[in-house]
Amino acid sequence: MKLNPFAVMRKSPDGSGTLFDPSSNKALKLNVTGVILWEAVANGANEAEVTEMLLKKFPGLTPEQAKSDANYFIGQLEKKSLLQR
């Protein structure tokens, strides 16, 4: 996965954050988990690693749901032109 080099993350004091791409004027509000996942992707995590992070953070989550959630999150980043697969 390749991050949009113009994307900027702004964290709020509560741990949530906003991703913004000034080149497209698109933004995405992230909850605390989204910020953790974004930081993981920014540090090179792939989809399988994002799925694994979700499973560790939410023990009651099934592997299928974690994979679906990871794909959804990454899909939202793609939709806002914040990353490319």
Number of C-alpha atoms within 10 A of each C-alpha: 14 12 18 17 10 11 17 14 17 14 15 12 7 8 14 16 21 16 20 20 18 11 11 12 8 14 18 17 13 21 16 14 15 18 20 18 22 22 13 15 19 15 10 13 16 16 17 13 16 23 22 16 18 22 18 12 11 11 9 9 14 12 14 11 13 21 20 13 16 23 16 12 18 22 16 14 20 17 13 17 18 24 19 13 11
